[in-house]
Amino acid sequence: MRSWRSSRTEVHASEPKLPSWSKKSLFAKPRPSEEWHEQIDFTAGAHRPSEQKFQWSLVKRHTDHYIKKKGKITQAEIDVKLASLIEQHEARDVAIAACAHAMSPKAVRALLNVELNVAPTTFFGLEMYLQSLIAANHCSPTSVTELEAKWARQLLPYADHGANAAGRYLEGVCFMLRTTDTPNMNVLPDFAILVRRALKTYATRLEGMKLRCQWVAAYGVVAWMTTLAQNTPATTPPGSLMPEHLMDVQFPLWRIWANWRPNIERSVQL
């Protein structure tokens, strides 16, 4: 038979413990970084840097107040502290919009490494990356060019993630090359990296569909290339990179897919 003392001890052992934070005063002052995260999220709300209603001056004010609390610190120290805040913030584009004006252009650009911001294959993070470019250009024009910001804005409708992401991105890039005066992709190095990545993913997907005889699905995936081929201008504007040039060099098979006309009704019956 268990003693009263042992059973009493077991009861105490099974009682839930209060979390450590509950021991702190409910009126404890939040850390400056925690306060900053909450303030810019509340100020931005559901708006993104590409929207007219985005509160640029207010989110910047929160950052200025945060820096002021740190006392007299160097620009290098400011860059480190603000970069840390941005890295920890879920809405990275909003954080850049709040901080870029107070950072050196070099520090801002370092945060916009496309390899680290956009996932390969799925392109997860692309929309956030485009919004971040827009934010950086608005607050620190020397860190992101006007051309980059223009591309970022125009590519937002094509930003997707998942199986269709690569094709949608390529469709958007071809639209931009058709409608803007872009001499070459060297002036847009980060977008060029994404193009190479997207073409590899896109070509692999089409090859997989071909091997599995998924002709109906493949026809839907290449529809935008068919439209591109049909709208090719008779003459090429001098000094401009056309989408056909880009595709011919990096994905020569695109013309075969673009001119492919399957019998959809028969394919469905198979």
Secondary structure, 3 states (H helix, E strand, C coil): CCCHHHHHHHHHHHCCCCCHHHHCCCCCCCCHHHHHHHHHHHHHCCCCCCCCCCCHHHHHHHHHHHHHHCCCCCHHHHHHHHHHHHHHCCCHHHHHHHHHHHCCHHHHHHCCCHHHHCCCCCCCCHHHHHHHHHHHHHHCCCCCCHHHHHHHHHHHHHCCCCCCHHHHHHHHHHHHHHHCCCCCHHHCHHHHHHHHHHHHHHHHHHHHHHHCCCHHHHHHHCHHHHHHHHCCCCCCCCCCCCHHHHHHHHCCCHHHHHCCCCCHHHHHHC
